[in-house]
Amino acid sequence: MKTVLIVEDEKMIRQGIKTMIMRSGVPIETIMECNNGETALEILKEQEIDVMFTDIRMPNIKLGLLQSVLMTICTMKVRYTWVL
């Protein structure tokens, strides 16, 4: 496994997930973080992501944006997704 994306608006939760990943012993090259769905969508369009942990209840997230993220996950570059 190479690249993980964490999408979470709460900084402490994002950092906690990152810490658990780093302590897991799973070989990870890159852990990317973002605090909103819009940034996540841009990352997904530009880069291959192996695993994404995402919060689906974030401020200012609209149904259309959530649908775009989910369509990107289903059709493009994410191998595994965990919804928090």
N, C-alpha and C positions, 0 to 999 in steps of 0.2 A: 504494500500500500504506500502511496506516495503523497497525495495532497488531500487535506481535510479542510472543509470550509465550515465555520461556526457562524450561524446567523442568529443573533440574540440581542435585543435592545438593552438588556440589563447587564452592565459591565461585570458585576461580581459573578453572575451566573456564567457569562462568557468565559471569564478567567477560570472559574471552577471546572468547566468542561475541558478547557485547554490543559489545565493541570492534570486532570484524570487521563486525558489522552497521552500526555507526555510520560506519565507514570505507568501506563499500561504495558509497556514493553513491545508494543506493535511498532514495526519499523515505519516511521513517518518522516518524509523529507520536509514537508511544508505544512504548517497550520496557518490558515488564513482566517481572519475575523472580520465581521462587519456587523453594524448595529441596525441595519434596516434592509427591507426587501428590495428596494431599488438598487442599492449597491450590490446585493447578492445577485440580482439579475444581470447586472453589467459584468460581474466576475464570471458568471456562468456562460455568458456569451463569448467571453474572451479566452477562457482557460479551461482545461480539462480538470474536473474535480472527481476524486475517487469516492469520497464519503462526505456527506453534508449533514450536519446537525442543525435543525432550524426550529425556531419558535414561530408558531403561526398566529400568535396573539401579540401583535406589536402595534404601538401607536401609529396612526396615519397610514396603515396598510389598507389598501382598497381591494375589493374583490377582483378587479381586473388585473392588478399587480400580482395578487396571489395566484390567479389563473396563469399568468405569464410565467411565473416562477415554476409552477407545477408542470406546465407544458414543456419548459426547458429541461426540467428534470427527466421527464418521460421520454423526450425525443433526442436529447443531445449527449451530454457529457458527464452525467453523474451516475456512478455505479450503484451506490447505496445511499439511502436517505433515512435519517431518524428524525421524526417530528416530535418536538418537546412540548 
